[in-house]
Amino acid sequence: MPSLTRPEEAPGAVLVGVDTGQPHPDTQLHELHELALSAGLVPSASLWSTRRRIDPGFYVGSGKVDELKQQVVGTHASCVLFDNALSPAQQRNLENALGVPVWDRTALILEIFARRARSGEGKLQVELARLRHAATRLVRGWTHLERQQGGIGLRGGPGEKQIELDRRMLEDKIKVLQVRLHKLERQRSTQRRARARAGQLRVSIVGYTNAGKSTLFNALTHAHGYVANQLFATLDTTTRRIYLAPGAFAVVSDTVGFIRDLPHSLVDAFKATLDETLEADVLLHVVDLSNEQRDQQIEQVNAVLAEIGAQDIPQILVYNKIDKLQAPIPFTDRYAAHAGTGGRDSIKSFDVSALTGAGLDALREYLAAMAAARSTADGHPVIHA
């Protein structure tokens, strides 16, 4: 695991992972470590626990809670991060016992999205997801205000419960955001129909977060979008028209990255953005070939694609970051990843480095052939120079 030391001015966090009997994909908490850094926190300690059953009060046992308390005090941590989903009651009990805020994986990802959203649409989508998540946190959260006084002329009558007021307020805000996002969704739909009428190949770049999607997008389109070696560096969908060959053009869209246990509220909130994927003719599924968890990451991406109804769109596996490999990885060692895309063992794949440009010419030539074939099939003859 990366170093847990931190400068004194940086807010520290204690990382917690729990194995509940099912194989955990990240026993060293590498991904939670990266998520913490993306949220502006620096891990100062970590704790791993194995349990047969989840404790209904604290998720972990009382002994582990005592260990966590010691780590929080000893490292002066400002919060505790769980790599699991906590119930509202478990979160509240842990915060009372530890004396610091406790975030589960869902809340941490939502916080990162809130920090990274730049466009107006992105901010609306993240706000909608956070409100939906907050609506699940209201259960028994206002016992000190269980009843408020009744209306004018009443003295101490049984008024509306505070929790009901808060729930209705959240529901009203959610409805307003849904209306605003629906208007933006119609605008996107109009733009997609215009591109479809143009008969151009529509390409959508998908993949696990930090696999190099935005770097590949910049390399293909000669754009200068923001890229960084961190999770969820970019959230906003960007679309560009690119020249591939004489008479062969394509429209390429870079979409938000996926991650294990991506909150459903985020998938729902980003539906308008993810519709770019549904309208694509082909998906460039970017995979970090240097990551030992690449097969599991491919499966997670395919799971989200299936959730939004994009599982049947043809894929091209783009094995990225070959510049980081000490030695080439034999193709036979990647067969499991190919089978994970729905049993299509003949799926096309390319080894590339989006950073150095290695292998991109072959990918462009393949896309140019697809674009030319689509143009001819749509009745738009390919014009050669």
N, C-alpha and C positions, 0 to 999 in steps of 0.2 A: 504494500500500500504506500502511496506517496507520503512524504514527511508530514507529520502532524504539528510541527513547530509553526509558530506564527508571530508576527510582530505585535508588540503590546497594544498598538492602536487599533488593530484589526479585531472586529467582533468574532469571538470564538464560538464553536459549536461542537457538541458531543454527538457522534454518529452512533446509531443503534440499528442493528439488524437482527431479525428473529427467524430461525428456521422452524417452521411449524409441522415438519414431517414430509413436506414436499421439497424436492431439490431446489435450492435457492440458486439463481443464476449468477449471483455476485456475492460470494461468501466473504470476499475481501473488501466489500463496500467501495470499490473503485468508482462506480457510477454515482453513488450518493456523495462521495467526495467531490466529484466534478460538479454535481448539482449545487452543492454548498458553495463552491467557489463562484459559480455563475450567479448565485444569489447575493454575492458580496460578503460571504462568511468564510472563515478559515477553520477547518477542523482542528480541534485541539486534543481530542481523545476519541476512542471508539470502544464499543462494547458489542459482543456477539453472544446470542443466547439461543439455545435449542430447547423447544418445548413441545410436548405432545398435544397439549391443549392451550388455547389462548385464555389468559386470565381475564375474566369479564370486567374487572375493575381497573387494571393497570396494563393489560396486554402482556406484560412480562410479570414474573413473580415478585413478591415483596423483597426478596433478597437482591434481585437485580435492581430494583428501585433504589435500595440503599447504596449499591455500587454506583449507580448513576449519580446519586446525590453527592457521593464522595468525589467523583470525577468533575462534576459541575463546580464544586467548591474548590477543588485542588487546581483546576485549570482556569478558574474565573470565567467559565463559559457563559455566554449570554443567552443560549438557547440549546435545545436538544432536538435532533432530527431523527425521525424514525423512517426506515426504508420500507415501512408497511403502512397500511391504511388503518387509522385509529377511529374508533367511534367517538362521538361528542363526549360521552361520559368518561371514556378512557383518557381522552386529551385533558379534560378538566381535572380529573383525579391526579394525573401525572404532574400537571402544572402546580397544583396545590402542594404536592409532595416534594417537588424539586425546587420550587420557587423561581422558575424561569419559564418563558414561553416554550411550548412543545409543538413542533410542526410534524405532520406526517408527510409522506411522499407527495400526495395530491396537493396539499397546501404549498409545499416547496416549489413544485412545478408551476403552480398558479402565480406564485410570487415572482418567479423568473420571467414568466410571460408578461406580467404587469410591468416589469422593469424594461423589457426589450421591445415592447410594442411601440412603433413609431408613427404609423399612419393612423388617420382617424378611424378607419374601419378596424384596424388591428386593436386599437384601444377599446372600441366598442365591444369587440368579440371577447377580449380578456375580461372586461368589466362584467359582461353577461355571465361568463363562466364562473367568476368569483362570487357573483350574487347567487347563482344556483348552488354553489358549494356552501355559501353561508346559510342558505335556507335549510340545509340539513344539520346545521350546528345550533339551531334554536331550541332543540328539545331540552326542557327543564333548565334552560340557561338563565331564567329570570325569576327564580323563586322568591327573591327579595322584593319583587314588584308583582306578586301573583295577581293582585287585583288593584285596579285603580278606582277612584271614586266615580260614581255615576254622573249623569248629566245635570243640567241646571235644575235646581229645585229638589235634588236628591241629596241626602246626607249619608254617605257610607254605604249606599246601595251596591249590590253586586254588579260592577261595571264590566267592561271587556278586559280579558286577561292581557297583560303586557305582551306575552308571547304571540297572541293573536294579532295585536297591533303591528308588531314587528314583522310577522309573516305577511300580513296584508301589504305593508309598506314595501317589502321585498318583491312581492308579486307585482305590484304596480310598476316598480322600477324595471323589472324583467320585461313586462309587456311593452313599455316604452322603448327599451333597447331592441326588442324583437321587431318592432315596427320600423325603426330606423335601419336595422340591418337588412330587413326585407327589401327596402327601397334600394339599398346598395346591391343586393343580390340581383334585383331586376336589371340594374345597370350592367352588371357583369354578364348576365345572360344575354343582353342585347349585343355586347361586345363579342361574346363567343359565337353568336349566330352570324355576325358579320364575318368573322374569321373563317367559319365553316363554309360560307358561301364563296369565299375566295379560293376554295379548293386547296388550301395549303396544309401540309402535314402538321399536325398538332402534337407536340412533344411535351410531356410533363416530367420533371425531375423529382423523384421521390427517394426516400431513404431514411435511415436512422440518423438522428441528430449527430452532428459533428463527423459525418462520413465524407464530407467534402462536396456537398451538393452546390452550394453557392460558388465555390471555387470552380467547379465544372461549368456552371452556368456562365460565369465570367469568361472562362476560356473559350466556350463555344460562341458566345455572343459578342465578345470583346467589350463587355460592360465593365463597370468599376464598382459593383455592389460591395457592400460591407462583408468582410469575411474575418473570422477569428477562430483560434483553436479553443473553442469552448462550446458547451451545449446550448442550443437554441440561440446562436449568434444572430440569426435573422428570423423574423416571423412573417413579414409581409410578402405576399405573392408578387413576383415581378415577371412580366412577360415581354419578350423581345422577338422581333422577326429577324431571321438570319438567312444569309446566302450560303448555300451548300455547294452548288455547281450550276452551270448554265441551265436556266429554266427550272432549277430545283431550290425551293425555299421552304422554310419551316418556321413555325411559331413555337418558341420554347418558353415554358413557364417553370419558375423555381418556386417550390411550395415549402410549407413549414415542415420541419423534421419530426419524425416520430420517435417514440421512446417506449420502453417497457412500462406497462401499466399506465398508459396515457389516460388521464382522467376523462371519463365520458362527457363531462360537462364541457371540456375543451373541444372534443370531437364535435359535439353538437353546436357549440358556439362558432367554430371555424368551418361549418358546413358550406357556407357560401364560398369560402376560399378553396376548400377541398373539392368543390364542384369543378374546378379547373382540371383536376385529375380525372373526374368522371367523363369529361368531354374529350380527353386525349385519344389520339390514335395509337400511341405507343408510350410506355412508361420507361424512362431511364432510371432503373433501380440502382442507386449508388451504394456500394458496399465498401467499407474500410477493410481492405484485404490484410492490413497489418494488425487488426484487432482479433484477438483469440476468440472473442465471443461473436464472430461474424455470422455464424450459422444461426445462432439464437436471435441475433438482430434482424436477419432476413425474415425469420419466422414472425417476429413482432411486427415488422412492417407489413407483411402479407396479411396478418391478422387485422390490422387497422384498415388496409385496403378492402378486405372482405366486409368489414363493418360498414364502410361507406358505399359498398356495392361496386367496387372497381376491381374485383378479383379476376374478371375475365378479360380485362384489357391486356393486350400483348405486352410483354416485358423484355427489356434488354438489360442483362446484369452488367453493370459497369464496376468492375473491381478496381477501386481507386487506391491511391497512396502506395503504388509499387516502389516509389523512391525510398520508402521507409523500410523495405524488406532487406534483411541480410542476405537472403537467397530466395530465388523464385519458389513459389508454392506449386507443386504439381497439380495439374488439372484434376487428377483422380481424387485428390484430397478435398476437392470442392464439390464433389458429386452430391453430397448430402444437402448442400445449399441449393443446388439445382432442383433436387427432388422436393425441397421445401416450398418451391414456387407453385405447387399444385400438381406435381407429378409430371411436369413437362421437361423431361430430361434432355430434350433437344433445344432448350432455350439458348438464344444467342448470348454470348458474353464477350467482353473486351477487358483486357488489362491495361490500365492507364495510370498516368499521374497528372491529375488536373493542375497540379502546381508547376511541374516542369514541362508539360505538354506531351510527354511520351505516350504513344498509343492513340492520341486523339485523331490523327489523320485517318486511321482505319475506321474509327467510329463515325467520323464525318462522312466518309465515303459510303458507309452502310446506310446512314440516314439520308444521304443524297439519293441513293437508289430507291429507298422507300418513298421519298418525296416525289421522284420522277414517276414511279409506278402509280402513286395516288393521283398525280396530276393527269396522267393519261387515262386512268380509270374514270375520272370525273369529267372527262371530255375536254380537258384543257391540254392540248398537245405540248410536249416538251419542246422548247425552242433552243436549239443549239447555236452557240456563237460561231 
